[in-house]
Structure formats: structure tokens, C-alpha cells
Amino acid sequence: ELIGWGVWNPHSLYRVRMLVPAIERDQLEHRSISEIVRRRLQAAASRRAACCLPSESTTAYRLVNSEGDRLSGLTVDVFGSTAVAISSALWLELRREAVEVALLELAGIETVVWRRSDGRLRTDGWNPPEASGTAEGEADGVGGGGGGAKAA
């Protein structure tokens, strides 16, 4: 019997990161990780909006709290119109663009800054790219490095 659908990583302490439990049959129909990420981010934004976030007096808040928002390994903090996505799972590194695009589709998000939790990613089997002569933190993926995306 099907218990759900997720991503498999034989090198991770978390062999399977469940993205969709079987009870959510409507999400299992397409089995598109990009679509699941988009829906999970929209749901997280809706839950925060129900708590009046953001508001005129509060523009800094946690949009995504990893497993709590059913996006294992992803944390997203929002500061004004900038979303800072922190990845601690290899499956997210492999689908970074889909996460950035989905974040930029959310109301109020104009910029995405991508950060990596290098220590946690290493336990997931990730090897950071060589710095090739740049200062620590400047190369993509070194010292918690990352990059950014902006709305078109």
C-alpha cells in the first residue's frame, strides 16, 4: 500500500524525505516536485497571512519552517520583499531554480537570496564546489555561500 511520495537519497541520514503523504491523493496525481514546492510555498504564505504576516509593523518573519511546512530541509525567512532561503538538503540544491521561481511567484517577494547550510548538506552527501581562488563565502556553495534571484 502506498504511504506517500518523496525524494530518496542513499547518502543522507534522512533516506527518504516525504513530500506528499498518501492522504493527499490530489497532490500525488501529477508527482511534479516543482508543483509540490509551489503548492507548499503558497500554503505556507496563506498560513502566515492568517497570522497577519506580513503586516505594516512586522515585515520580518519565517515563511517556511522545514518539516513544519512539509518542505524538509528548507527554511525561508522574509525581510521586507527579500526571501532568504536556507537549504540543508541535497534535493533542494538539485531543484534550487524551481524553489526560487516559486518564491518569486508569491505576493510581496521581489528578491530571493539562496544560502546553504554546508555542514548539514555534507551529511546529505553534498560536496561543495572548489573555491577556485575566491575568498571564503564568495564562491557559490562555500562557507554558506549561495546566490540570488530577482523577479523579472
Buried (B, 14 or more C-beta within 10 A) or exposed (E): EEEBBBBEBEEBEBEBBBBBBEEBEEBBEEEEBBBBBBBBBBBBBEBBEEEEBBEEEEBEBBBBBBEEBBBBBBBBBBEEEBBBBBBBBBBBBBBBEBBBBBBBEBEEBEBBBBBBBBEBBEBBEBEBEEBEEEEEEEBEBBEBBBEBBEEE
